[in-house]
């Protein structure tokens, strides 16, 4: 079995892919992007000069986790 990641540019291509799935030639599985949070942060940073970086957020999360587990 071979896996391909396809980026659909033209909406007509999606109907062709669905037709292939209907003929049981391919299987369509939708998966969330692993870097969804990173993409969200990038989009938010476009509109704000004060948005935290990924490293700053990671440090804050680690600090909160450490404080939680020390109790």
PDB file of N, CA, C and O in Angstrom:
ATOM      1  N   UNK A   1       0.847  -1.167   0.000  1.00  0.00           N
ATOM      2  CA  UNK A   1       0.000   0.000   0.000  1.00  0.00           C
ATOM      3  C   UNK A   1       0.898   1.238   0.000  1.00  0.00           C
ATOM      4  O   UNK A   1       1.926   1.273   0.676  1.00  0.00           O
ATOM      5  N   UNK A   2       0.508   2.220  -0.742  1.00  0.00           N
ATOM      6  CA  UNK A   2       1.284   3.453  -0.867  1.00  0.00           C
ATOM      7  C   UNK A   2       0.440   4.623  -0.384  1.00  0.00           C
ATOM      8  O   UNK A   2      -0.749   4.714  -0.690  1.00  0.00           O
ATOM      9  N   UNK A   3       1.066   5.517   0.375  1.00  0.00           N
ATOM     10  CA  UNK A   3       0.370   6.691   0.894  1.00  0.00           C
ATOM     11  C   UNK A   3       0.899   7.941   0.216  1.00  0.00           C
ATOM     12  O   UNK A   3       2.105   8.098   0.027  1.00  0.00           O
ATOM     13  N   UNK A   4      -0.021   8.831  -0.147  1.00  0.00           N
ATOM     14  CA  UNK A   4       0.340  10.103  -0.753  1.00  0.00           C
ATOM     15  C   UNK A   4      -0.407  11.219  -0.039  1.00  0.00           C
ATOM     16  O   UNK A   4      -1.560  11.059   0.361  1.00  0.00           O
ATOM     17  N   UNK A   5       0.249  12.314   0.110  1.00  0.00           N
ATOM     18  CA  UNK A   5      -0.416  13.500   0.645  1.00  0.00           C
ATOM     19  C   UNK A   5      -0.650  14.431  -0.541  1.00  0.00           C
ATOM     20  O   UNK A   5       0.290  14.805  -1.243  1.00  0.00           O
ATOM     21  N   UNK A   6      -1.900  14.797  -0.755  1.00  0.00           N
ATOM     22  CA  UNK A   6      -2.271  15.576  -1.933  1.00  0.00           C
ATOM     23  C   UNK A   6      -2.858  16.912  -1.490  1.00  0.00           C
ATOM     24  O   UNK A   6      -3.730  16.969  -0.623  1.00  0.00           O
ATOM     25  N   UNK A   7      -2.367  17.969  -2.095  1.00  0.00           N
ATOM     26  CA  UNK A   7      -2.924  19.295  -1.851  1.00  0.00           C
ATOM     27  C   UNK A   7      -3.843  19.627  -3.019  1.00  0.00           C
ATOM     28  O   UNK A   7      -3.397  19.696  -4.164  1.00  0.00           O
ATOM     29  N   UNK A   8      -5.118  19.831  -2.734  1.00  0.00           N
ATOM     30  CA  UNK A   8      -6.102  20.090  -3.778  1.00  0.00           C
ATOM     31  C   UNK A   8      -6.147  21.584  -4.061  1.00  0.00           C
ATOM     32  O   UNK A   8      -6.414  22.389  -3.169  1.00  0.00           O
ATOM     33  N   UNK A   9      -5.883  21.945  -5.307  1.00  0.00           N
ATOM     34  CA  UNK A   9      -5.867  23.347  -5.718  1.00  0.00           C
ATOM     35  C   UNK A   9      -7.189  23.726  -6.388  1.00  0.00           C
ATOM     36  O   UNK A   9      -7.760  24.782  -6.118  1.00  0.00           O
ATOM     37  N   UNK A  10      -7.652  22.853  -7.251  1.00  0.00           N
ATOM     38  CA  UNK A  10      -8.891  23.101  -7.983  1.00  0.00           C
ATOM     39  C   UNK A  10      -9.995  22.241  -7.374  1.00  0.00           C
ATOM     40  O   UNK A  10      -9.806  21.034  -7.219  1.00  0.00           O
ATOM     41  N   UNK A  11     -11.149  22.828  -7.022  1.00  0.00           N
ATOM     42  CA  UNK A  11     -12.240  22.051  -6.412  1.00  0.00           C
ATOM     43  C   UNK A  11     -12.735  20.903  -7.284  1.00  0.00           C
ATOM     44  O   UNK A  11     -13.280  19.932  -6.760  1.00  0.00           O
ATOM     45  N   UNK A  12     -12.560  20.987  -8.596  1.00  0.00           N
ATOM     46  CA  UNK A  12     -12.976  19.905  -9.478  1.00  0.00           C
ATOM     47  C   UNK A  12     -12.187  18.630  -9.190  1.00  0.00           C
ATOM     48  O   UNK A  12     -12.701  17.525  -9.367  1.00  0.00           O
ATOM     49  N   UNK A  13     -10.962  18.782  -8.753  1.00  0.00           N
ATOM     50  CA  UNK A  13     -10.123  17.618  -8.449  1.00  0.00           C
ATOM     51  C   UNK A  13     -10.704  16.819  -7.288  1.00  0.00           C
ATOM     52  O   UNK A  13     -10.580  15.595  -7.253  1.00  0.00           O
ATOM     53  N   UNK A  14     -11.336  17.501  -6.344  1.00  0.00           N
ATOM     54  CA  UNK A  14     -11.911  16.804  -5.195  1.00  0.00           C
ATOM     55  C   UNK A  14     -13.028  15.863  -5.645  1.00  0.00           C
ATOM     56  O   UNK A  14     -13.154  14.755  -5.122  1.00  0.00           O
ATOM     57  N   UNK A  15     -13.833  16.297  -6.606  1.00  0.00           N
ATOM     58  CA  UNK A  15     -14.903  15.423  -7.093  1.00  0.00           C
ATOM     59  C   UNK A  15     -14.317  14.208  -7.819  1.00  0.00           C
ATOM     60  O   UNK A  15     -14.872  13.112  -7.737  1.00  0.00           O
ATOM     61  N   UNK A  16     -13.203  14.396  -8.528  1.00  0.00           N
ATOM     62  CA  UNK A  16     -12.556  13.256  -9.182  1.00  0.00           C
ATOM     63  C   UNK A  16     -12.038  12.256  -8.156  1.00  0.00           C
ATOM     64  O   UNK A  16     -12.154  11.044  -8.335  1.00  0.00           O
ATOM     65  N   UNK A  17     -11.466  12.781  -7.083  1.00  0.00           N
ATOM     66  CA  UNK A  17     -10.953  11.917  -6.017  1.00  0.00           C
ATOM     67  C   UNK A  17     -12.098  11.161  -5.352  1.00  0.00           C
ATOM     68  O   UNK A  17     -11.967   9.975  -5.047  1.00  0.00           O
ATOM     69  N   UNK A  18     -13.214  11.840  -5.127  1.00  0.00           N
ATOM     70  CA  UNK A  18     -14.378  11.172  -4.532  1.00  0.00           C
ATOM     71  C   UNK A  18     -14.907  10.075  -5.458  1.00  0.00           C
ATOM     72  O   UNK A  18     -15.339   9.020  -4.993  1.00  0.00           O
ATOM     73  N   UNK A  19     -14.871  10.326  -6.757  1.00  0.00           N
ATOM     74  CA  UNK A  19     -15.302   9.293  -7.716  1.00  0.00           C
ATOM     75  C   UNK A  19     -14.404   8.066  -7.623  1.00  0.00           C
ATOM     76  O   UNK A  19     -14.892   6.937  -7.666  1.00  0.00           O
ATOM     77  N   UNK A  20     -13.111   8.276  -7.498  1.00  0.00           N
ATOM     78  CA  UNK A  20     -12.188   7.142  -7.345  1.00  0.00           C
ATOM     79  C   UNK A  20     -12.495   6.357  -6.075  1.00  0.00           C
ATOM     80  O   UNK A  20     -12.418   5.129  -6.063  1.00  0.00           O
ATOM     81  N   UNK A  21     -12.840   7.066  -5.014  1.00  0.00           N
ATOM     82  CA  UNK A  21     -13.188   6.402  -3.756  1.00  0.00           C
ATOM     83  C   UNK A  21     -14.490   5.620  -3.906  1.00  0.00           C
ATOM     84  O   UNK A  21     -14.622   4.521  -3.368  1.00  0.00           O
ATOM     85  N   UNK A  22     -15.447   6.183  -4.635  1.00  0.00           N
ATOM     86  CA  UNK A  22     -16.719   5.488  -4.862  1.00  0.00           C
ATOM     87  C   UNK A  22     -16.523   4.193  -5.650  1.00  0.00           C
ATOM     88  O   UNK A  22     -17.283   3.240  -5.478  1.00  0.00           O
ATOM     89  N   UNK A  23     -15.517   4.156  -6.503  1.00  0.00           N
ATOM     90  CA  UNK A  23     -15.223   2.957  -7.286  1.00  0.00           C
ATOM     91  C   UNK A  23     -14.322   1.990  -6.516  1.00  0.00           C
ATOM     92  O   UNK A  23     -13.873   0.985  -7.067  1.00  0.00           O
ATOM     93  N   UNK A  24     -14.059   2.293  -5.247  1.00  0.00           N
ATOM     94  CA  UNK A  24     -13.201   1.471  -4.384  1.00  0.00           C
ATOM     95  C   UNK A  24     -11.790   1.317  -4.942  1.00  0.00           C
ATOM     96  O   UNK A  24     -11.155   0.277  -4.769  1.00  0.00           O
ATOM     97  N   UNK A  25     -11.309   2.355  -5.607  1.00  0.00           N
ATOM     98  CA  UNK A  25      -9.934   2.356  -6.103  1.00  0.00           C
ATOM     99  C   UNK A  25      -8.987   2.995  -5.094  1.00  0.00           C
ATOM    100  O   UNK A  25      -7.802   2.668  -5.043  1.00  0.00           O
ATOM    101  N   UNK A  26      -9.520   3.900  -4.303  1.00  0.00           N
ATOM    102  CA  UNK A  26      -8.732   4.561  -3.260  1.00  0.00           C
ATOM    103  C   UNK A  26      -9.584   4.693  -2.013  1.00  0.00           C
ATOM    104  O   UNK A  26     -10.804   4.536  -2.062  1.00  0.00           O
ATOM    105  N   UNK A  27      -8.939   4.980  -0.901  1.00  0.00           N
ATOM    106  CA  UNK A  27      -9.622   5.237   0.364  1.00  0.00           C
ATOM    107  C   UNK A  27      -9.217   6.629   0.820  1.00  0.00           C
ATOM    108  O   UNK A  27      -8.036   6.976   0.800  1.00  0.00           O
ATOM    109  N   UNK A  28     -10.185   7.416   1.227  1.00  0.00           N
ATOM    110  CA  UNK A  28      -9.910   8.777   1.694  1.00  0.00           C
ATOM    111  C   UNK A  28      -9.969   8.782   3.220  1.00  0.00           C
ATOM    112  O   UNK A  28     -10.972   8.400   3.823  1.00  0.00           O
ATOM    113  N   UNK A  29      -8.872   9.223   3.824  1.00  0.00           N
ATOM    114  CA  UNK A  29      -8.820   9.384   5.280  1.00  0.00           C
ATOM    115  C   UNK A  29      -8.386  10.807   5.561  1.00  0.00           C
ATOM    116  O   UNK A  29      -7.328  11.244   5.109  1.00  0.00           O
ATOM    117  N   UNK A  30      -9.191  11.517   6.294  1.00  0.00           N
ATOM    118  CA  UNK A  30      -8.829  12.879   6.644  1.00  0.00           C
ATOM    119  C   UNK A  30      -8.095  12.863   7.975  1.00  0.00           C
ATOM    120  O   UNK A  30      -8.543  12.241   8.938  1.00  0.00           O
ATOM    121  N   UNK A  31      -6.979  13.544   8.017  1.00  0.00           N
ATOM    122  CA  UNK A  31      -6.178  13.620   9.235  1.00  0.00           C
ATOM    123  C   UNK A  31      -5.903  15.065   9.565  1.00  0.00           C
ATOM    124  O   UNK A  31      -5.765  15.911   8.681  1.00  0.00           O
ATOM    125  N   UNK A  32      -5.827  15.332  10.843  1.00  0.00           N
ATOM    126  CA  UNK A  32      -5.468  16.685  11.265  1.00  0.00           C
ATOM    127  C   UNK A  32      -3.986  16.899  11.040  1.00  0.00           C
ATOM    128  O   UNK A  32      -3.176  15.979  11.153  1.00  0.00           O
ATOM    129  N   UNK A  33      -3.665  18.096  10.730  1.00  0.00           N
ATOM    130  CA  UNK A  33      -2.269  18.448  10.521  1.00  0.00           C
ATOM    131  C   UNK A  33      -1.568  18.454  11.876  1.00  0.00           C
ATOM    132  O   UNK A  33      -2.087  18.997  12.851  1.00  0.00           O
ATOM    133  N   UNK A  34      -0.384  17.845  11.928  1.00  0.00           N
ATOM    134  CA  UNK A  34       0.348  17.769  13.189  1.00  0.00           C
ATOM    135  C   UNK A  34       0.726  19.144  13.710  1.00  0.00           C
ATOM    136  O   UNK A  34       0.809  19.362  14.918  1.00  0.00           O
ATOM    137  N   UNK A  35       0.950  20.051  12.806  1.00  0.00           N
ATOM    138  CA  UNK A  35       1.415  21.371  13.202  1.00  0.00           C
ATOM    139  C   UNK A  35       0.298  22.405  13.152  1.00  0.00           C
ATOM    140  O   UNK A  35       0.530  23.569  12.825  1.00  0.00           O
ATOM    141  N   UNK A  36      -0.914  21.971  13.478  1.00  0.00           N
ATOM    142  CA  UNK A  36      -2.070  22.862  13.441  1.00  0.00           C
ATOM    143  C   UNK A  36      -1.889  24.042  14.390  1.00  0.00           C
ATOM    144  O   UNK A  36      -2.206  25.176  14.029  1.00  0.00           O
ATOM    145  N   UNK A  37      -1.389  23.797  15.586  1.00  0.00           N
ATOM    146  CA  UNK A  37      -1.168  24.864  16.549  1.00  0.00           C
ATOM    147  C   UNK A  37      -0.129  25.850  16.039  1.00  0.00           C
ATOM    148  O   UNK A  37      -0.298  27.060  16.188  1.00  0.00           O
ATOM    149  N   UNK A  38       0.932  25.350  15.444  1.00  0.00           N
ATOM    150  CA  UNK A  38       1.973  26.226  14.920  1.00  0.00           C
ATOM    151  C   UNK A  38       1.428  27.118  13.802  1.00  0.00           C
ATOM    152  O   UNK A  38       1.767  28.300  13.728  1.00  0.00           O
ATOM    153  N   UNK A  39       0.596  26.560  12.943  1.00  0.00           N
ATOM    154  CA  UNK A  39      -0.009  27.351  11.876  1.00  0.00           C
ATOM    155  C   UNK A  39      -0.936  28.415  12.448  1.00  0.00           C
ATOM    156  O   UNK A  39      -0.970  29.543  11.958  1.00  0.00           O
ATOM    157  N   UNK A  40      -1.687  28.055  13.486  1.00  0.00           N
ATOM    158  CA  UNK A  40      -2.565  29.022  14.135  1.00  0.00           C
ATOM    159  C   UNK A  40      -1.765  30.170  14.725  1.00  0.00           C
ATOM    160  O   UNK A  40      -2.134  31.334  14.569  1.00  0.00           O
ATOM    161  N   UNK A  41      -0.679  29.847  15.397  1.00  0.00           N
ATOM    162  CA  UNK A  41       0.171  30.885  15.979  1.00  0.00           C
ATOM    163  C   UNK A  41       0.761  31.792  14.905  1.00  0.00           C
ATOM    164  O   UNK A  41       0.823  33.008  15.087  1.00  0.00           O
ATOM    165  N   UNK A  42       1.192  31.214  13.797  1.00  0.00           N
ATOM    166  CA  UNK A  42       1.732  32.018  12.705  1.00  0.00           C
ATOM    167  C   UNK A  42       0.692  32.988  12.173  1.00  0.00           C
ATOM    168  O   UNK A  42       0.997  34.146  11.889  1.00  0.00           O
ATOM    169  N   UNK A  43      -0.543  32.508  12.039  1.00  0.00           N
ATOM    170  CA  UNK A  43      -1.611  33.389  11.559  1.00  0.00           C
ATOM    171  C   UNK A  43      -1.915  34.502  12.548  1.00  0.00           C
ATOM    172  O   UNK A  43      -2.173  35.637  12.148  1.00  0.00           O
ATOM    173  N   UNK A  44      -1.885  34.185  13.835  1.00  0.00           N
ATOM    174  CA  UNK A  44      -2.148  35.207  14.852  1.00  0.00           C
ATOM    175  C   UNK A  44      -1.025  36.240  14.903  1.00  0.00           C
ATOM    176  O   UNK A  44      -1.275  37.425  15.124  1.00  0.00           O
ATOM    177  N   UNK A  45       0.200  35.791  14.699  1.00  0.00           N
ATOM    178  CA  UNK A  45       1.346  36.703  14.744  1.00  0.00           C
ATOM    179  C   UNK A  45       1.341  37.706  13.591  1.00  0.00           C
ATOM    180  O   UNK A  45       1.922  38.785  13.710  1.00  0.00           O
ATOM    181  N   UNK A  46       0.711  37.372  12.513  1.00  0.00           N
ATOM    182  CA  UNK A  46       0.654  38.279  11.368  1.00  0.00           C
ATOM    183  C   UNK A  46      -0.024  39.594  11.746  1.00  0.00           C
ATOM    184  O   UNK A  46       0.289  40.646  11.188  1.00  0.00           O
ATOM    185  N   UNK A  47      -0.955  39.524  12.697  1.00  0.00           N
ATOM    186  CA  UNK A  47      -1.756  40.684  13.039  1.00  0.00           C
ATOM    187  C   UNK A  47      -1.372  41.321  14.373  1.00  0.00           C
ATOM    188  O   UNK A  47      -2.022  42.270  14.812  1.00  0.00           O
ATOM    189  N   UNK A  48      -0.338  40.818  15.013  1.00  0.00           N
ATOM    190  CA  UNK A  48       0.044  41.376  16.304  1.00  0.00           C
ATOM    191  C   UNK A  48       1.563  41.360  16.456  1.00  0.00           C
ATOM    192  O   UNK A  48       2.223  40.358  16.182  1.00  0.00           O
ATOM    193  N   UNK A  49       2.091  42.480  16.892  1.00  0.00           N
ATOM    194  CA  UNK A  49       3.525  42.564  17.145  1.00  0.00           C
ATOM    195  C   UNK A  49       3.891  41.960  18.497  1.00  0.00           C
ATOM    196  O   UNK A  49       5.056  41.646  18.738  1.00  0.00           O
ATOM    197  N   UNK A  50       2.916  41.794  19.372  1.00  0.00           N
ATOM    198  CA  UNK A  50       3.177  41.338  20.731  1.00  0.00           C
ATOM    199  C   UNK A  50       2.833  39.865  20.946  1.00  0.00           C
ATOM    200  O   UNK A  50       2.862  39.400  22.085  1.00  0.00           O
ATOM    201  N   UNK A  51       2.516  39.137  19.918  1.00  0.00           N
ATOM    202  CA  UNK A  51       2.147  37.730  20.073  1.00  0.00           C
ATOM    203  C   UNK A  51       3.360  36.929  20.542  1.00  0.00           C
ATOM    204  O   UNK A  51       4.475  37.169  20.080  1.00  0.00           O
ATOM    205  N   UNK A  52       3.150  35.981  21.456  1.00  0.00           N
ATOM    206  CA  UNK A  52       4.278  35.187  21.964  1.00  0.00           C
ATOM    207  C   UNK A  52       4.797  34.221  20.913  1.00  0.00           C
ATOM    208  O   UNK A  52       4.056  33.760  20.045  1.00  0.00           O
ATOM    209  N   UNK A  53       6.062  33.931  21.010  1.00  0.00           N
ATOM    210  CA  UNK A  53       6.664  32.960  20.094  1.00  0.00           C
ATOM    211  C   UNK A  53       6.348  31.551  20.594  1.00  0.00           C
ATOM    212  O   UNK A  53       5.887  31.375  21.721  1.00  0.00           O
ATOM    213  N   UNK A  54       6.596  30.570  19.765  1.00  0.00           N
ATOM    214  CA  UNK A  54       6.356  29.187  20.150  1.00  0.00           C
ATOM    215  C   UNK A  54       7.240  28.793  21.331  1.00  0.00           C
ATOM    216  O   UNK A  54       6.808  28.037  22.202  1.00  0.00           O
ATOM    217  N   UNK A  55       8.461  29.293  21.368  1.00  0.00           N
ATOM    218  CA  UNK A  55       9.363  29.003  22.489  1.00  0.00           C
ATOM    219  C   UNK A  55       8.841  29.607  23.790  1.00  0.00           C
ATOM    220  O   UNK A  55       8.910  28.973  24.843  1.00  0.00           O
ATOM    221  N   UNK A  56       8.322  30.821  23.720  1.00  0.00           N
ATOM    222  CA  UNK A  56       7.783  31.465  24.925  1.00  0.00           C
ATOM    223  C   UNK A  56       6.574  30.696  25.448  1.00  0.00           C
ATOM    224  O   UNK A  56       6.417  30.527  26.657  1.00  0.00           O
ATOM    225  N   UNK A  57       5.732  30.237  24.548  1.00  0.00           N
ATOM    226  CA  UNK A  57       4.560  29.465  24.965  1.00  0.00           C
ATOM    227  C   UNK A  57       4.995  28.137  25.580  1.00  0.00           C
ATOM    228  O   UNK A  57       4.441  27.708  26.592  1.00  0.00           O
ATOM    229  N   UNK A  58       5.978  27.493  24.974  1.00  0.00           N
ATOM    230  CA  UNK A  58       6.483  26.227  25.496  1.00  0.00           C
ATOM    231  C   UNK A  58       7.056  26.400  26.895  1.00  0.00           C
ATOM    232  O   UNK A  58       6.801  25.577  27.774  1.00  0.00           O
ATOM    233  N   UNK A  59       7.825  27.461  27.110  1.00  0.00           N
ATOM    234  CA  UNK A  59       8.393  27.716  28.441  1.00  0.00           C
ATOM    235  C   UNK A  59       7.293  27.933  29.474  1.00  0.00           C
ATOM    236  O   UNK A  59       7.386  27.441  30.598  1.00  0.00           O
ATOM    237  N   UNK A  60       6.253  28.672  29.093  1.00  0.00           N
ATOM    238  CA  UNK A  60       5.143  28.925  30.021  1.00  0.00           C
ATOM    239  C   UNK A  60       4.404  27.639  30.353  1.00  0.00           C
ATOM    240  O   UNK A  60       4.051  27.413  31.511  1.00  0.00           O
ATOM    241  N   UNK A  61       4.166  26.800  29.363  1.00  0.00           N
ATOM    242  CA  UNK A  61       3.487  25.525  29.603  1.00  0.00           C
ATOM    243  C   UNK A  61       4.327  24.647  30.523  1.00  0.00           C
ATOM    244  O   UNK A  61       3.794  24.033  31.447  1.00  0.00           O
ATOM    245  N   UNK A  62       5.620  24.581  30.284  1.00  0.00           N
ATOM    246  CA  UNK A  62       6.503  23.786  31.141  1.00  0.00           C
ATOM    247  C   UNK A  62       6.518  24.324  32.568  1.00  0.00           C
ATOM    248  O   UNK A  62       6.549  23.541  33.518  1.00  0.00           O
ATOM    249  N   UNK A  63       6.498  25.639  32.734  1.00  0.00           N
ATOM    250  CA  UNK A  63       6.478  26.247  34.062  1.00  0.00           C
ATOM    251  C   UNK A  63       5.198  25.865  34.805  1.00  0.00           C
ATOM    252  O   UNK A  63       5.243  25.507  35.982  1.00  0.00           O
ATOM    253  N   UNK A  64       4.056  25.942  34.112  1.00  0.00           N
ATOM    254  CA  UNK A  64       2.771  25.615  34.741  1.00  0.00           C
ATOM    255  C   UNK A  64       2.721  24.131  35.090  1.00  0.00           C
ATOM    256  O   UNK A  64       2.238  23.769  36.163  1.00  0.00           O
ATOM    257  N   UNK A  65       3.206  23.278  34.213  1.00  0.00           N
ATOM    258  CA  UNK A  65       3.220  21.842  34.503  1.00  0.00           C
ATOM    259  C   UNK A  65       4.096  21.529  35.705  1.00  0.00           C
ATOM    260  O   UNK A  65       3.727  20.723  36.560  1.00  0.00           O
ATOM    261  N   UNK A  66       5.257  22.168  35.767  1.00  0.00           N
ATOM    262  CA  UNK A  66       6.173  21.933  36.889  1.00  0.00           C
ATOM    263  C   UNK A  66       5.513  22.348  38.195  1.00  0.00           C
ATOM    264  O   UNK A  66       5.588  21.632  39.193  1.00  0.00           O
ATOM    265  N   UNK A  67       4.865  23.509  38.183  1.00  0.00           N
ATOM    266  CA  UNK A  67       4.187  23.990  39.394  1.00  0.00           C
ATOM    267  C   UNK A  67       3.056  23.050  39.799  1.00  0.00           C
ATOM    268  O   UNK A  67       2.837  22.819  40.988  1.00  0.00           O
ATOM    269  N   UNK A  68       2.344  22.512  38.828  1.00  0.00           N
ATOM    270  CA  UNK A  68       1.228  21.617  39.112  1.00  0.00           C
ATOM    271  C   UNK A  68       1.722  20.318  39.746  1.00  0.00           C
ATOM    272  O   UNK A  68       1.124  19.830  40.705  1.00  0.00           O
ATOM    273  N   UNK A  69       2.801  19.762  39.220  1.00  0.00           N
ATOM    274  CA  UNK A  69       3.279  18.473  39.697  1.00  0.00           C
ATOM    275  C   UNK A  69       4.064  18.582  41.008  1.00  0.00           C
ATOM    276  O   UNK A  69       4.263  17.568  41.678  1.00  0.00           O
ATOM    277  N   UNK A  70       4.510  19.762  41.387  1.00  0.00           N
ATOM    278  CA  UNK A  70       5.226  19.934  42.641  1.00  0.00           C
ATOM    279  C   UNK A  70       4.281  19.943  43.828  1.00  0.00           C
ATOM    280  O   UNK A  70       4.728  19.764  44.961  1.00  0.00           O
ATOM    281  N   UNK A  71       3.003  20.144  43.608  1.00  0.00           N
ATOM    282  CA  UNK A  71       2.027  20.219  44.708  1.00  0.00           C
ATOM    283  C   UNK A  71       1.795  18.880  45.337  1.00  0.00           C
ATOM    284  O   UNK A  71       1.004  18.767  46.274  1.00  0.00           O
TER     285      UNK A  71
END
